[in-house]
Amino acid sequence: MKIQVLGTGCPKCSKLAENAATAAAEAGLDVELVKVSELNDILAFGVMMTPALAVDGEVKVVGKVPSVADIKAMLV
Amino acid sequence: MRKEIKKALLLVLVFLICFWLPVGFRRFDGAVLEALHLIRWYAREHVLLCLIPAFFIAGAIGVFVRQDAVMRHLGAKAPKAIAYGVAAVSGTVLAVCSCTVLPLFAGIYRMGAGLGPACAFLYSGPAINVLAIVLTARVLGLELGIARAVGAVLFSVVIGLGMHAIFKHEQDDRGPVAALPVTPEGRHLWQDAALLVAMVGVLIFANWARSGDVRAAFLCCPGGLNTFEVEGRIVSQSEESITVETPTGRRQDIPSGQLQSVGAREPGAVYNRVHQARWGIVLGLLILLGVMIARWSSRDERREWVSTSWGFAGQILPLLLLGVAAAGFLLGRPGHGGMIPARYIEMLVGGSPDALLATSGLAGTLLESFLRSTWMFWTNFAASLLGAFMYFATLTEVPALQALLGAGMGKGPALALLLAGPALSLPNMLVIRSVIGTKKTVVFTVLVVTMATLTGMVYGALMG
């Protein structure tokens, strides 16, 4: 499974990446965590409000930092 | 190994700086003291009543306001006239922090309403976010705060339309349709609005100052012989100087040597009654706010609100501290000197060309009349150009401007810098270029500098 964190490097984006890593570890899943920070790559997802989270290329959350529990629910 | 070499070079550099540290030179020592004074002034005057409520408001906007409702008007199918209007003012809601401006700009351009509204948003966004307006009005005075917001909104539309007109025939390179954030319907719009109005009310009334009861006239600013007037109340008086605080909270130190007259002034009755009752009003608003939040919001939202506000504080305060220290060190408080002599500022962007003429010895030559007649243009142009290329971290444009104004910068150029500054910087031009290409970036920059220059000239002519 591939988790992509979209964000240009603001503190919220790092927070989201951190939450995503924790969620994956707690769920016991083997995931690949990728940070997408190039603006044009982020746009390719159709996202304009960062941070955003995509799982296997599908955008799940836009414009906010979801909690660890929320992310876990998206992964399982 | 290379890491060690880097470390050694760094150590040598630090050693050399320490070795030749100009401690003991009057200018340097004075500048360090100025930086410390300015930091203390910010800490005492602006943090508790102004910045902290503003962080909570910014957090609340991020969490409680439904951003998708705003974004809908910037989508690909939105009517053009509405898109421009929304783009010009939506910075208050969408660009709570300047790091979200660029992705939104790119998004509106590629997937939404197109180039014009995107440029309008990019120009006004950084200038009209809550934190910027509040701090500008508080530190630099209410009129400059309002002029900044109004100027940014009006001219953003002009710039947006200009970009659209120039590039009307370009091929559209639209991307995929935007994924808009979907927030569950919870509150009504009026409930969101009530929450924000109550919070802004707390901010306004907590900062309500007494209206002035004196009017002081004094000669000002390094090298200049112009008469300035301030209205306010006297907060301290001594042999050497008096300090007058204006209703907007700005303090003006006037050395006795420059003071011309102090006269009484009718105090505004309603204004002062509000001042006396301000803590009662604030308490009432806070209770109201508590009830609204308890009834209308969920536990998760409240937790997110606190963490978002905390995030802003952690992100902005360290930068602001550095900015204030740098402004104090380089230019000093108004009326005091920093590392850069005020004369240079006056020569470049001062209210009149007198300083430049006196220093350069051009007075009396043909160039003098040329300089005098075009001075407004040069100063505003220089300020706009400087602002467009220089990088200001979030909100640091405010202490920088305060120091520049204190050193003798004219009000017009100050506004020009405030307008061109946060919207553009060299690093941010590179990102914009990667989104809209070189040609459009150049045109946008030219438009921004032109508009900022014009606005500064008009404002300078109106306000003197």
Contacts between the chains, C-beta under 8 A, distances in Angstrom:
chain1	res1	chain2	res2	distance
A	8	B	99	6.7
A	8	B	102	6.8
A	8	B	103	6.1
A	9	B	99	7.9
A	10	B	97	7.3
A	10	B	99	4.1
A	10	B	100	7.3
A	10	B	315	7.9
A	11	B	311	6.0
A	11	B	314	7.3
A	11	B	315	5.4
A	12	B	311	6.5
A	15	B	311	7.6
A	39	B	102	6.6
A	39	B	103	6.4
A	39	B	106	5.4
A	39	B	431	6.1
A	39	B	434	6.5
A	39	B	435	6.3
A	40	B	106	7.6
A	40	B	434	6.4
A	40	B	435	6.9
A	42	B	103	6.4
A	42	B	106	7.9
A	43	B	103	8.0
A	43	B	106	5.5
A	43	B	107	6.5
A	43	B	110	5.3
A	43	B	111	7.1
A	43	B	175	5.5
A	43	B	435	7.9
A	44	B	175	6.7
A	44	B	176	7.2
A	45	B	176	7.9
A	45	B	179	7.1
A	46	B	111	6.3
A	46	B	175	7.1
A	46	B	176	4.4
A	46	B	177	6.1
A	46	B	178	5.3
A	46	B	179	4.4
A	47	B	103	7.7
A	47	B	107	7.3
A	47	B	178	7.6
A	47	B	179	5.7
A	48	B	71	7.7
A	48	B	103	5.7
A	48	B	104	5.5
A	48	B	106	6.9
A	48	B	107	2.2
A	48	B	108	6.9
A	48	B	111	6.5
A	48	B	112	7.3
A	48	B	178	5.7
A	49	B	67	6.8
A	49	B	71	7.6
A	49	B	94	7.9
A	49	B	100	7.0
A	49	B	103	6.9
A	49	B	104	6.6
A	49	B	107	7.4
A	49	B	181	5.8
A	50	B	100	6.5
A	50	B	103	4.8
A	52	B	179	7.8
A	59	B	179	4.8
A	61	B	181	8.0
A	62	B	179	5.6
A	62	B	180	7.0
A	62	B	181	4.2
A	63	B	67	6.2
A	63	B	181	4.1
A	64	B	181	7.0
A	64	B	304	7.5
A	65	B	304	7.9
A	67	B	300	7.5
